[in-house]
Amino acid sequence: MKKTAIISSAVAVSLLSIGLVGCGSGSSEQGAAAGGDSGKAVTLRFSWWGGDSRHKATLDAINLYQQKNPNVTIEAEYGGFDGYEQKIKTQLAGATAPDIMQLDQPWLAELTSGNELLLDLNSQKTIDVSKFDATYMKSFMTYNNKVVALPMGTNGRSMIVNKTLADKLGIQVDQAWTWDTLLETAKKIREKDSKMYLLDSDLGVVSTMFGNYLRQKTNSPMVKDDYTLAFTKEQAAEAFDWVQKAFKAGVYQPLGESQLFTGKTDQNPKWINQELLAYDGWSSEIGKYKDALPKGTVVESVLPALAKDAKTGAAQIRPSMVVGINKRSENQAEALKFVNWLLTDPEAAKTLGDVRAVPALDSAKNAIVEANKLDKNIAQAVDLASKSQAVPDNAISQNSQLGEISKDLIQRIAFDKTSPDQAADELIKRYTEKIKELKK
């Protein structure tokens, strides 16, 4: 079996370039509709990101499928999250993408803008998309009236706390965490041990928390469906002010230290050496974070910070990750069969367990529960999030170019290169300019 490491790409691929390269190319969907030749030798490429536990479980599932389908060879291309998005976009633009791709749901809006790069799964006979929750499919998988991907699991945003360490420090884990208690708890931790911090400071994590702060103030994603901003300058300045205070109080590890571990905080020595109390992330990540801690360390899932005057819930619910099929694949029929098996077969579910959080299908979820393969922390994270759901992001708010603007300003706040008021002014200016461009 082939393993191809995911290498960070230095190539920045715009949506326009993806659309232009894709025009008039690729195979038709006839092969998939015909059902394919089950006796014909077929090689499929399947790419994903994750930690060691996800890699092992997915490789085991691939081996099981190949035993049942000896004519099919599946080449596994896997690695870490860092650089994965750029790599996939570059491959799609250059017609070199794998047949089957694990994707992050927020990327779908960009990947379906302009030229179609992903196969419309709604028109295929092999996969019965009606098995999946209709509201979930409409909200997260459908673009331009086409189902372009399927959920591999259900994710809940949560704060995962090292309870063993919290008990040692006298920190109450199951408290109702607010933005103020994050600041207060960080100060307590730093007073006990100046090497410790409350949370990881991956720019993606801080940017998500910044967006959640504004979401709770406005009951809306940062950009409304009509391409107008949901927040005011005062609200943005307040959110930036909290971020500034958080870096100064020790809520976050200094950005200069953490940037080496962007997208891979589980490999950060601060986390491994138990000098970070918690991380704010998705339930699908719990496994790799637990694996990085000493055996016997207890972790607990709790709700993220919630403002006392919040207009929406504390946590987002969305697919942990999704799977799409390359529209240019020459083996669409076999790719569809494998994806259908991976998501719906009980044996596949038991083999994969909870490495992609709670399975999206009840039948698959029941299979791993019966096999005792659903981590209680993952189940708890999704359950808590479902009871305190925040208003979800829309397509425009998930645009990566807008996300980079927020990250850039947060970085400048972290290094004291700008003030909260100045950052708010620039956020509104740059967001407004970019939204006009995207609207066209």
N, C-alpha and C positions, 0 to 999 in steps of 0.2 A: 504494500500500500504506500502511496506517495504522500509525503508530508511536505508542504510548502510553507515556510514561515511567512507571516504577514510582516512586510517591511514598510516602514513609514515612507510615503511618497512625498517628494519635494514639489511635485507638480500640482498646482492649484487649478482645478478643472471647473470652469463656469458652466452654468446651465445652458448658456448659449452654445458653447463648444460641444456639449453633449448632444444637443439637438441637431447641430449641423453635421456632426460626424455620422449621426444615426440615419440621416435621410436616405431613403431608398435602398437600405441594406437589410441583410438578415434573411432568415428562412421564413417560410409561411407557417401557419398554424395547422396545415393539412395533416402533418404527421401525427400531431396530438389527437386530432379528431378521429383519425383512422384507427388509433389504438396501438399501433406499432407491431413489430414482429418479435414476439417473446423469445424466439429461439436465436435471434441474431445477437452476436457479440456486441455489446455496447459499453462504452466508457463514459462515465459522468464525472464532472468536477463539482465538488460541493465545498463551499467556503463558509467559515464561521469564525467568530472570535470567542474568547472565554478563558477560564482558568483551567488548571490541570484536571479537576473533577469533571468539568464539562467536556474536555477533550477526550478523556478516557471513556466516559459514558457514550459519547457520540461515535467514537471509533468502535466500541462494542456493538452498537446498534447497526453500524455499517457492516460489520462482519456478519452479524446475524442475517441481515438482508441479503448479503452476497451468498451465504449458504443456501438460502431459500431461492435465490435467483442466480444460478451459477453463470449465466450468460452476461451478467452485469458486473462491471468493475467500477467502483466508486473511488476516485482520487480525492483524498482529503486535503484541503488547504486551510490551515488553521494557525492561529497565533493570538496575540494580545489585541486589545481594543485600539491602542495607540496607532494611528496611521491607517486603520482599516477602512474608514469612510473614504479617504482620499484615494486609496488603492482601488476600491470597488468602482468609484466614479471614473477613475482613469481607465480601468479595464472596460467599463461599459462604453465609454467614449471611443476607445480604440478597438472595439469589437473583439476583445480578448477575455471577456468576463466568463466566470464559471457558468455551468448550466444551472446550478442551484445555489442561491445565495441567502445566507442569513443577513438580515438588514435591520437597522433600527427604524422604528415606525416614523419618527420625525423626518427621515430622509425621503419618504415616499412622495411628498408634495413636490420636491424638486426633481425627483427621478421621473415623475409623470408629467412634468411641465414641458410642453412642446412635443418632441418626438417620443413615441412609445418605446420604452426599453424593456418593460416587464410584460410577461404574458398575461392576458386577461383570463383569470381562472374561472370566471363566472360562465364562460362559454364552453368549458370543458366537461366531458362526461365522466372522466375518471374520478374527479373530486366533487363530492356533494357539499357545496358551500353552505347549504341550508342547515347543516349539522351545527354550524357555529352560531352563536348568539347574533341575531339580526341587527340589534342596535350597535353592538360592538363592531360588527362588520361595516355598517354604514358610517360609523364615526371614525374608524381608524384605517379601514382597508379599501375603501371605495373612492376612486378618483375618476372624474369624467365618466361616471356611470359604469366603471369597470372595476372589478375586484382584482387588484394587482399583487396582493400578497395574502398570506394566512397567518394568524397569530400562533406562535409557538408556545406561548404561555401568557399568564396574566401577572402583571407587575404592580406592586404597591410601593409608593414612595415611603420610606421610613427612616428612622434614625436607629442604627444598630449600635448598642452600647456594650462595651466590655464590662459585664456585670461583676466579674471577679475583681477587676481593678476598681470599679465604682464602690464596691463594698469596702475595699481596703482604704479608699479615700474618704469614705463616709458620705458618698453622693447617692441620693435617692434616685433610682432609675425610673420607677413607675410614676413619677410626678407628671403633672400637666405642664409640658415644656412650652414656654413662651419665648419670644425674642429677648425679653428682659432676663429670664432665668438662664438663658444661654450665656449672657454676659456675666451674670452673678456667679454661675457655676465655674466659668473659666477662671475668674479671679480666685476662687477658692482653690482650684487645682494648682494654679501657678504659685499660690502662697505655700502650698504643701511641697511642691517640687517644681522648680523653675524650668526643668527640662520638658515638662509635660504641657500638652495643649488639649483642648476639648475635641476639636474636629480637624479632619484633613482639609487642606486648602487648595485642592485641585480647582483650577479656574472654572471648569465645567460645573463642579459642585457649587462653588460660590455664586456663579451666574444663575444657576437654577434656584438657589435660595433667595437671591435678589429678586428674581421673577416671581417667586412665591410670596415674598413680602408685598410686592405690588398687587399681586392677584388677590390677596386677602384684603387689601384696601379698596379694591375696585370691583371685586366679583367678576373679573374678566381677565382673559389673557392680555398680554401687553399691547397687542394690536387687535382691534375689533375686525369683524368680518367685512365691514365697509371700508377697510384700510385707513382708519383713523386711530389715533393713539387713545388708549383707555385711561391713561394716567395724566396727572398734572405735573407741572414743574415741582411744586411743593412736595408732592408724593414721591417723585423720583429722588429729590434731594434728601428726603427723610430716609428712603431706602439706602442711598449711598452713605448717609451719615451713620446708619446702623452698621454697614459693612466696615467703615472706617473705625468705629468703636470696637468692632469685633476683632479686627487685626491688632489693635492696641491692647485690648484686654486679654488676648491669648485664646480667644475662641478658636482662631485658626493658627496653624503653624505658619511661620513667616513664608511668604510666597517664594522668596529666593531659595529656600531650602526644599520646598515641595515640588517645584517645577520640574525637577529631574524625574519625578514619578507621576507626571500627568497621564491620566488614564490607567494607572496601575498603582494606586495607593496601597493595595494589599502587599506590594513589594517595598513599600517605604519602611526603612528601619525604625522609624518612630512608631509605626503600627505594630511591627513584628516584636519590638522590644517593649511594647505596652506603655508607650509614652504619648499615645493618642487615646483618649477615652472612647471616642465614637466616630462613626462616619455617617454622613447623610447620603443615602443612595437608594437603589432599587432592590427589591426583595430577591431578584435573580442573582445579585452579587454576593449574597450572604455566604454561600458555600466557600468561595475563594478567600473571603476575609476570615472566616473561621479556621480554614485550613492553614492560614499563615500564623495563627497564634499557638502557643504551647498546648499540648494535649491536656484536656481537662478544663481549659478556660471556658467559662460560661458567658454566653452573649445573650442579649435580650432585645427584641424588636419593640420600639415605641413610636408613637406618632411624632412627626417633625414639629417644629415650633409653630404655634398658632397664636396670633395676636388676640388680645382680649376683646377687641372690637372688630374681629374678622367678619367679613361678609360672605365667606365661603369656607369650606372645610380645610383641614390641615394637609391632606395628602392627595396626590394625583394617582389615578388608576389608569393604566394603559397596557398595551401588549408589552411583555418583557422583551420580545424581539419578534420579528416576522420573517417569513421565508417567501422568497419570490423566485420565479423561473425566468431565466434569460429568454427574451423573445427571439433572439438570434440562435438559440440552441438548435442543433441539428438532431437532437434526441429528446424532443419535448415529450413524446409519449412515455418514454421510460422515466424521464424526470418527474412527470406527474404521478406515475405509479409509486415511485420512491417517496415523494413528499406525502402522498395520501397514506402510505403505510406508516411513515414516521410519525404522523400526527394522530392517526386513528387506531392503529393496531395495539391491542393490550400488551403483547410481548414487547413491542417497541417502547410503550409507555413505561413498563416496569424496568426496562434496560436503561432508559434515560433518567427515570426518577424525577427529581425536582431541579435538575441542573439548569433549566430555563424557567425557574419559578413554578407556580401552580399551572398545570396544563389547562389550556383554554377549553377543551372539551370535557364534559362531565364524565364521560366514559373513561377517558384517559386518567382523569383525576382520581376516579374511584379505583382504578387499577393500581395506582401507586400508593393509595391509602391502604388498600388491602395488602399490598406487599410491604407495608411499613417503610416506604421510601419517600415520604413527604416530611421534610424537616419542620419541626414545630415552629421555628423562628420564621421560616418562609411563609408558612400558613398563617401565622399570627400577623405578620406584616401586611399581607393581602387582606386579611379579615379587618384589621384596624383601619386600613386605608379605605376599605369599602364602606365603613361606618362613618367616616369623616372625609367624604370625597370633596376635593376641590374642583372648581369649574375647570374643564379640560382645556388644553391648548387647541387652537385652531391651526390650519395649515400655514397661514401667513406668519403667525408668531413662532413657528418652528423653523423658519428660514435660517439657514446657517450663516448667511451674511449679516443678518440682524444680530444673531448670537455673537458673532465676532466683535461687533460694535460694543455690546455689553461687556464682554470679556476684556476688551482693550481699556475701557473706562474703569472697570473694577481693578485691573492691574495698576493703573495710575493712582487710584485711591489707595491701594495697598502700599505703594511705594511713596505716598505723600507727594505726588507730582501734580495733584489737582485737588480742589476742594469739592465737597458734596454739591454746593450750588453750581459751581462751574461744570461739574460732571453732568448734572441734571440738564443744564442748558445745552451742552454738547450732545447728550443722548437724544434730546428732542430734535435738535437740528439734524443730526446724522440719520436718525430713524426716519424723520419726515422725508429727507432726500432719497433715502434708499427705498422707502415704501412707494414713492412716486415712480421710481425706476422699475420696481417689481410689478406695479400695477399695469404698466404698459405691456 
